Amino acid sequence: MTTKTLAIVSAGFSRGAPRAGSELRPSAILGSGLLDSLRSLFPDVYLDDEIPEGADLPHSQDLDFAGMKNLQSVSAATRHVSEKVESYLKAGSVVLTLGGDHSNAIGSLTGSNKGIREQMNTDIAVICVDAHVSINTPETSPSGNIHGMPLAFATGVAKVKGDGIFDWIQKEHLVNTRRLVYIGTRDVDEKEMKILEDHGIKVFNMEEIRKFAISGHSYHTFTDRYHRNGIEKVMEELFDYIGTSVPVHLSCDIDVLDPEWAPSAGHLVPGGLSLAEGQYIARRVHATGRLAAMDLVEVNPTIDLPGVPKTVGSACILIKEALGATE
């Protein structure tokens, strides 16, 4: 058992997505027995389920801005999450943020970077496992939904701000794009590709992961199966790139998994990671001993109702593996 405490920030907010339902996700996850499992891993687990400020702003008052939808509520709610995450990290806790839609990652990532920077005088490395790269800007987004923009705001790629609209994001909040790595992407807009190239952001997409599998030779052990699947090679290259001494934020959109394992994800994209591959990523991150924070988003209990238990179960497995469960 670790000597650190765990703070869980329940960020039940879904105004960044076009479809409601992901705001129910924290209670769906926590109600599945996850809390008891985590209490066996940490000496103290604190659940912060305060409703994010702005989450209940009437739609009639939540006006669009610069092509973005529901800006007032998303900006206010993500600021709330950011401040929570920052404060718990500075107090020495490991922080788990449960969304909600992916816009919540604006809060969890900025809070992580500021908290770690003030505590350890370094930037975090962000490992983002996602079917998408979620780095559209207000100018490039085809929909205006902010759940497709969290990494743009968390890195400062998105520059749009207004009075009360993301004006709380300062330099010390921003994730260093040279310490941002994606795994499992397979649905990336053309303009997002340009952003990735312009900023030199490292991406291991599903095509590359499967190429690593094909390029393997003969294998004889259990762990060699991950070589065959490409994940072990990916994780080796990832840690060669970011190093093993930097604090890590593991940012998970459940849609990184193939719909077989996460049928109730907010945006289904076939051809994703298997649950075993997701588990391997989580285990490798935990093994560094450098996991400072984690978020998991986009489980939507209103999508594919028969598939909800499987999706929630997959999410719980990833969380427990990343935080040190050995079962």
ABEGO torsion letter per residue (X at the ends): XBABBBBBBBBBBAAABABBGAAAAAAAAAAAGAAAAAAAABABBBBBABBBBGAABBAAABBBBGGBBGAAAAAAAAAAAAAAAAAAAAAGBBBBBBOEBAAAAAAAAAAAAAAAAAAAGBBBBBBBBBABAGABBAAABAAGBAAAAAAAAAAGABABBBBGBGAABBAAABBBAAABBBBGBABBBAAAAAAAAAAGBBBBBAAAAAAAAAABBBBABAAAAAAAAGAAAAAAAAAAAAEAABBBBBBBBAAABBAAABAABABBBBGBBBAAAAAAAAAAAAAAGABABBBBBGBBAABGAAAAAAAAAAAAAAAAAAAGBAX
